[in-house]
Amino acid sequence: MDQTIIKYIIENLHGGRKDLEIEAEDDLLGGGLIESMAMMRLIQFIETEYELKIPPQDMTIENFMTVSAMVDYIQRVKV
C-alpha cells in the first residue's frame, strides 16, 4: 500500500522525477514534497484507489503527514 501511494506521488505530483526518493516516514508537508492542492489530489487518489470517502474532519496533518500515517489511516477506516 505504501509503495502505491509513493508511486502516485512521484509519477503524478512530481512528473515522474527519477531523482526523487520518498520514504514512508518522510514528512511530506513539512519537507515541501506536497503542497495543499497536491494533497487534495492525493486524497482523491486514495479515495478512488481504496474505495473510501474521507470526511473533512479526518483530513488532518496527523493522518496525512507521512505515507505511513496515510496507510495507518486507511487500515483503520477500512475495518
C-alpha positions in Angstrom: 0.0 0.0 0.0 2.8 2.5 0.9 4.6 1.8 -2.4 1.4 2.5 -4.4 1.0 5.9 -2.7 4.7 6.7 -3.1 4.5 5.8 -6.8 1.4 8.1 -7.2 3.2 11.0 -5.5 6.3 10.6 -7.7 4.5 10.0 -11.0 1.5 12.3 -10.7 2.6 15.0 -8.4 6.2 15.3 -9.3 6.1 14.5 -13.0 7.8 11.1 -12.7 11.1 12.5 -11.5 13.7 9.7 -11.5 15.9 11.5 -8.9 13.1 11.8 -6.3 13.1 9.2 -3.5 10.4 9.2 -0.9 10.4 7.0 2.2 7.2 6.1 4.1 8.2 8.1 7.1 9.2 11.3 5.2 7.3 14.4 6.3 5.5 15.2 3.0 4.1 18.6 4.0 6.9 19.9 6.2 9.5 18.6 3.8 7.9 20.5 0.9 7.2 17.3 -1.1 3.4 18.1 -1.2 1.6 21.4 -1.1 -2.1 21.9 -0.4 -3.5 21.4 -3.9 -1.4 18.3 -4.5 -2.6 17.0 -1.1 -6.2 17.3 -2.4 -5.3 15.3 -5.5 -3.6 12.7 -3.3 -6.7 12.4 -1.1 -8.8 12.0 -4.2 -6.5 9.2 -5.4 -6.7 7.5 -2.0 -10.5 7.6 -2.0 -10.6 6.1 -5.5 -7.8 3.6 -5.1 -9.0 2.3 -1.7 -12.8 2.9 -2.2 -13.2 5.2 0.7 -14.8 8.6 1.4 -12.6 10.7 3.6 -14.7 13.1 5.6 -13.3 16.7 6.1 -12.7 16.1 9.9 -10.3 13.2 9.0 -8.2 15.4 6.7 -5.7 16.2 9.4 -2.0 16.6 9.5 -1.8 13.5 11.7 -3.5 11.3 9.1 -1.7 12.7 6.0 1.8 14.0 7.1 3.6 10.8 6.0 2.8 7.9 3.8 2.9 5.6 6.9 0.3 7.8 8.5 -1.9 7.5 5.4 -1.6 3.7 5.4 -2.4 3.6 9.1 -5.5 5.8 8.5 -6.7 3.7 5.5 -6.3 0.5 7.5 -8.2 1.9 10.5 -11.2 3.1 8.4 -11.3 0.0 6.1 -12.1 -2.3 9.0 
